[in-house]
Amino acid sequence: MQNFLNREERLQDSLDAPSDKLTAVIDIGSNSIRLVVFDGPSRVPMPKFNEKVLCGLGRDLGHSSLLGADAMESAMSALKRFTALVHHMRIDKVLVAATAAVREADNGPEFVADVEQECDLNVQVLSGKQEARYAGLGVLSGMPYANGLVGDLGGGSLELVRVGDHKIGDTATLPLGALRLSQMGMSDQELKKFVSKKIKDVKWVDDEKNKNFYVVGGAWRAMARYHMAVKNHPLHIVHNYKLATWEVYELIEEILTKPDEEIAAVPLVPSSRVATMKTAARIMHQVLKAVDPKHVVFSSNGLREGMLFSEIRKNVRKQDPLIEACRDMAAKEGRFAEHGDEIYSWMKPCFTDIGEKGQRLARAAATLSDIAWTMSSDYRAGQAFRRIFRAPFSGIGHKGRAIVALSVYARYNGNLLGHPPEDALDLIGEEEKQHALSLGLALRLSHTLSGGTRGILPDTRLYMTDENIILQIPKELSVLLGVNVDKRLTALAESKGRKAIIKVTD
């Protein structure tokens, strides 16, 4: 009985204790209020809960200096719900930020005081510079190599941020929110002139010409979703969706000329964003004219992720988000101790021609190469592919995601045949397809030779010459050789246009 009571007491203690591994971020925006619960802060926090309520706090900003009574009531109701959820989740760390609408409204301080009293929340009303900085940090958290201009379009304001060399540069906050401008009653020509003038007033924007434009904000992401749907893009993940500038100009033209009801009927487009999509498209058009970017890259990360990113140590921020996410997944789903780096180092001499980006994808594939071991053998290849292709990874584009997923598919299947990889194959060319196959066959060989365990591969050597791919193995480990190793070495060599050779050394 005593053991039973102790066990019950320990269970209750664990339930009563706050969760120091969860952080809640409440974003009181000009259009929506959102609660996201992350399993962090960490380098690759995963959202465990995400809920948004459209309250329209900034709806009247274009013609009034006050937050509307109905909007404040709706916001307070949402915040009370979010507070209750956070309490029952036993989350001790809660970050609360209010942006342009609350910052600018004459009754904003009064609203904040009511929220703090009724919800027991500590609300940080962000300055324009802080809001821009967090948006930039959010982009860098998911795209550490971003170089160019970040634009975060909210309901009440547009933040512009220079990013490069893993750092935040100049920032600007402009009164160009999609909700604000939608309610101002300007003609198309008046809106165009108003937006153009505000952007031109930011002198440093000229320095960001011909770089990438990184897009944040729900209304702009809705444009990406529209494009994915009408172009039948095989992967419906907004993060790192990259378009050429001319494609975005075509997208803007289509959105501006299509009736709202037809836009609303397009799959993937959130109905809540239809009302502001045309305004968002016009704002985008003026930004593109000002900076003439190489590409437009859509980011799922923004202010909330930037706030969380600012909470972690600087040395952790420098970690690669893709590789860290792969390591987290491998640690949870692999058979033995994760040994992706060991596999990658072993097969790297056969892939010296793929460049730095290719090496990074090879490391990711090696790290994830054993995640499907719990599945039935008939389904491992397909399950591994789907798991990777659709995973919420940061720091990887759609083509890169396809290469990694196809490589792990080939690791299990021995080829790229079958239905599961069809969508990924549509994203890449023939050369990239062959590279993914070879990479997968090298992974397949590594697991066959080592049995998926650490410590064997470093005592062997895999390397490539102009004519051969050679597996060198010491005599004491030659017992590991056999028909399956022979077959898989041969398959790898043939995929690289070479012959397979095994050398046993004393």
Number of C-alpha atoms within 10 A of each C-alpha: 6 7 8 9 10 11 12 12 12 12 11 11 11 11 13 12 11 16 15 13 13 22 22 28 22 23 22 25 24 30 24 19 24 19 26 20 21 21 17 20 22 19 21 26 18 17 16 12 11 12 12 14 16 16 22 24 32 32 26 23 26 18 12 12 15 18 23 18 10 12 19 17 14 17 23 20 15 21 23 16 14 21 20 13 13 20 12 12 16 16 18 16 17 17 18 19 20 21 24 29 30 26 19 18 20 14 15 21 14 12 18 20 15 14 19 13 11 13 17 12 19 15 18 15 21 17 15 18 16 18 30 29 27 24 30 32 29 26 31 30 28 27 23 23 16 24 19 24 27 32 28 28 26 28 31 29 26 25 26 28 26 25 26 14 12 16 14 18 14 15 23 21 22 18 18 25 29 32 29 27 26 21 16 14 12 12 9 11 8 11 19 16 12 16 20 18 12 14 22 14 11 15 8 13 21 12 12 18 18 13 17 23 27 27 29 27 22 23 28 27 24 22 27 25 22 21 23 20 17 12 9 10 14 15 18 15 20 19 25 23 22 21 15 13 18 15 14 21 15 11 17 21 15 15 22 16 9 11 11 16 11 10 21 17 12 15 13 17 22 18 15 13 20 21 17 22 26 25 26 31 23 21 25 20 18 20 20 20 13 16 20 19 22 17 20 24 23 25 27 20 23 26 25 23 26 22 22 23 26 16 12 14 12 10 7 12 19 12 14 19 24 23 23 18 23 24 20 16 17 23 17 12 16 21 15 12 12 25 21 24 14 18 25 22 16 20 23 19 15 20 19 12 10 15 9 10 10 18 16 19 23 30 23 26 30 31 29 30 32 26 23 24 16 11 13 10 11 10 13 20 28 22 17 26 24 16 13 22 23 14 15 16 21 25 21 22 17 20 18 22 24 26 28 28 31 32 37 34 32 27 30 26 20 22 18 23 11 10 8 17 20 13 14 23 18 14 18 16 11 9 9 18 20 16 21 28 25 25 30 31 27 31 31 28 24 27 19 18 21 16 11 21 16 16 11 16 20 13 11 18 16 21 15 21 11 8 12 16 24 21 18 17 23 14 12 10 14 15 9 15 14 11 8 13 20 16 13 21 27 20 22 25 23 15 17 20 13 18 19 20 15 16 13 14 12 7
